[in-house]
């Protein structure tokens, strides 16, 4: 893909390929979201959602694992965006410590928790 993108004969062809890839990625993420929406564990009753359930490592870890299993593309996309090298890191030539751990938490918190 990289070689083709660098050597493609016209800019229009590059744009068409980029659009095709973007559309396919969006299609995959919509399928993932639909599958996650129908997952029984994620259909939590709002009245049954207790502080103990959410506050324990078991509840949060289990939900996080389900999200990363059911929504791998979305999880990868969010993680990639959150861990991409920023201007400060480029300028200083260093990577922020703990960025992956923080990104994993943000990815988890940004996934929709389905309440019914």
C-alpha positions as CSV (number, residue, x, y, z in Angstrom):
1,X,0.0,0.0,0.0
2,X,2.7,2.4,0.9
3,X,4.6,1.8,-2.3
4,X,1.5,2.2,-4.4
5,X,0.5,5.4,-2.6
6,X,4.0,6.9,-3.2
7,X,4.1,5.9,-6.8
8,X,0.5,6.3,-7.9
9,X,0.3,8.0,-11.3
10,X,-2.3,10.6,-10.2
11,X,-3.5,12.4,-7.1
12,X,-7.1,11.5,-7.9
13,X,-6.2,7.8,-7.7
14,X,-4.6,8.3,-4.3
15,X,-7.7,10.1,-3.1
16,X,-10.0,7.4,-4.3
17,X,-7.9,4.7,-2.5
18,X,-7.9,6.8,0.7
19,X,-11.6,7.2,0.5
20,X,-12.1,3.4,-0.1
21,X,-9.9,2.6,2.9
22,X,-11.8,5.1,5.1
23,X,-15.2,3.8,4.0
24,X,-14.1,0.2,4.8
25,X,-12.8,1.2,8.2
26,X,-16.0,3.0,9.0
27,X,-18.0,-0.1,7.9
28,X,-16.0,-2.3,10.2
29,X,-16.5,0.0,13.1
30,X,-20.2,0.2,12.5
31,X,-20.4,-3.6,12.5
32,X,-18.3,-3.7,15.8
33,X,-20.6,-1.1,17.4
34,X,-23.7,-3.0,16.4
35,X,-22.2,-6.2,17.8
36,X,-21.3,-4.4,21.1
37,X,-24.8,-2.8,21.3
38,X,-26.3,-6.3,21.3
39,X,-23.9,-7.8,23.9
40,X,-25.9,-9.0,26.9
41,X,-23.3,-8.0,29.5
42,X,-23.3,-4.3,28.3
43,X,-27.1,-4.1,28.7
44,X,-27.0,-2.9,32.2
45,X,-30.1,-1.7,34.0
46,X,-29.6,1.8,35.2
47,X,-31.2,1.0,38.5
48,X,-28.9,-2.1,38.9
49,X,-25.7,-0.2,38.2
50,X,-24.2,0.1,41.6
51,X,-21.1,1.9,42.9
52,X,-19.7,-1.5,43.9
53,X,-20.1,-2.9,40.4
54,X,-18.5,0.1,38.7
55,X,-15.9,0.8,41.4
56,X,-14.5,-2.7,41.6
57,X,-11.6,-3.8,39.4
58,X,-13.8,-6.8,38.3
59,X,-16.5,-4.6,36.9
60,X,-14.3,-2.1,35.2
61,X,-11.8,-4.7,33.9
62,X,-14.5,-6.9,32.6
63,X,-16.2,-4.1,30.7
64,X,-12.8,-2.9,29.4
65,X,-12.0,-6.4,28.2
66,X,-15.4,-6.7,26.5
67,X,-15.0,-3.3,24.8
68,X,-11.5,-4.3,23.5
69,X,-12.8,-7.6,22.3
70,X,-16.0,-6.4,20.7
71,X,-14.6,-3.1,19.4
72,X,-10.9,-3.8,18.4
73,X,-10.9,-1.3,15.5
74,X,-12.4,1.5,17.5
75,X,-10.1,0.8,20.4
76,X,-7.0,0.8,18.1
77,X,-8.2,4.0,16.4
78,X,-8.7,5.8,19.7
79,X,-5.4,4.5,21.1
80,X,-3.5,5.5,18.0
81,X,-4.9,9.0,18.1
82,X,-4.2,9.4,21.8
83,X,-0.6,8.1,21.6
84,X,0.5,9.8,18.4
85,X,3.6,11.8,18.8
86,X,2.7,15.4,19.5
87,X,4.6,18.6,18.7
88,X,6.3,18.7,22.1
89,X,7.6,15.1,21.8
90,X,8.8,15.8,18.3
91,X,10.6,19.0,19.3
92,X,12.2,17.4,22.4
93,X,12.8,14.0,20.9
94,X,11.2,12.2,23.9
95,X,8.0,10.3,24.5
96,X,5.8,11.1,27.4
97,X,6.1,8.5,30.1
98,X,2.9,6.5,30.8
99,X,1.2,7.7,27.6
100,X,-0.1,4.2,26.7
101,X,-1.5,3.5,30.2
102,X,-3.3,6.9,30.2
103,X,-4.6,6.3,26.6
104,X,-6.0,2.9,27.6
105,X,-8.0,4.6,30.4
106,X,-9.3,7.3,28.1
107,X,-10.2,4.8,25.4
108,X,-12.2,2.8,27.9
109,X,-14.0,5.8,29.3
110,X,-14.8,7.1,25.8
111,X,-16.6,3.9,24.7
112,X,-20.3,4.1,25.1
113,X,-21.7,2.2,28.1
114,X,-25.1,0.9,27.0
115,X,-27.8,1.5,29.5
116,X,-31.3,0.3,29.1
